[in-house]
Amino acid sequence: MSHPFPSSDPTPRYAPHALRGFAEACFRAVGVPADDAAITADNLVEANLAGVDTHGVTRVLIPYIRR
């Protein structure tokens, strides 16, 4: 079976819907209301998809959760 995202880059890749679900679950786990968690998770993933990783899940989620 071939990998859906062939690349020589060893960086893990995740499907956008899975990443959104993970980010939303993280926000919900620390008490963020459902609507806010969904909106914020969506915006973070959209930043990643646009290539602006400095404002995406991998760079912003942890600081948001720590607040």
SVG drawing of the C-alpha trace seen along z (x, -y; Angstrom):
<svg xmlns="http://www.w3.org/2000/svg" viewBox="-21 -33 34 35">
<polyline fill="none" stroke="black" stroke-width="0.4" points="0.0,0.0 1.4,-3.4 1.3,-6.4 -1.3,-8.9 1.2,-11.8 4.4,-10.5 7.3,-12.7 11.0,-12.6 10.0,-14.9 9.7,-12.8 7.3,-15.3 4.0,-13.5 1.0,-14.4 -2.6,-14.3 -5.9,-14.6 -7.4,-18.0 -10.7,-16.6 -8.6,-14.5 -6.5,-17.4 -9.6,-19.6 -11.2,-16.9 -8.0,-16.6 -7.6,-20.3 -11.3,-20.7 -11.1,-17.9 -8.1,-19.5 -9.9,-22.8 -13.0,-21.1 -10.9,-19.1 -9.8,-22.4 -13.3,-23.9 -13.6,-25.9 -17.3,-26.1 -18.1,-23.8 -18.7,-26.6 -15.5,-28.4 -13.5,-25.2 -14.8,-24.3 -14.2,-27.8 -10.7,-28.0 -9.7,-24.5 -11.0,-25.3 -9.0,-28.5 -5.8,-26.8 -6.1,-24.0 -7.0,-26.5 -3.8,-28.4 -1.8,-25.1 -3.6,-24.4 -2.7,-27.8 0.9,-27.2 1.1,-29.6 2.3,-27.0 3.4,-29.7 -0.3,-30.3 -1.5,-26.7 -2.1,-23.8 1.5,-22.8 2.6,-26.3 -0.5,-27.7 -2.5,-24.9 -0.2,-24.3 0.1,-27.9 -3.7,-28.3 -4.3,-25.2 -1.9,-26.4 -3.9,-29.6"/>
</svg>
